[in-house]
Amino acid sequence: MVHCALNRTVTRYYFNSLIFQEREHASVIKLRLRRMGAKRQPSYRIVAADVRSPRDGRFIEIVGFYNPQTEPYTLQVNTERAKYWIDHGAQPTETVRSLLVKSGVIPGRADAGNSAQATATS
């Protein structure tokens, strides 16, 4: 029985060391939305966050703000910081990519049908 417990400990330690090495070397950054606001009244921050952190969890930096509740929606993006993160390998989610295209931070085709208050700050 002691032998069995020893094997579990060794296996667990080996498994934890593999996880530690994986966390140390693989650091993927995403630009994504972080939900803010009250219940049924969402507003979002555009943040740079590690891919393993939860949606509303730890983040590295706030890049912008998006409020879909106003008419037209409000979009404010710090262009300089968004370009910095994209140049350093951050991968925007599909929604954030479309918002960055609408604000003019990254090139692409913006929807002509949706006019909005999009401001990009440097």
Beta strands, then each sheet from edge to edge (+ up, - down):
strand 1: 29-38
strand 2: 41-50
strand 3: 61-67
strand 4: 74-78
strand 5: 91-92
strand 6: 117-121
sheet 1: 5+ 1+ 2- 3+ 4- 6-
end
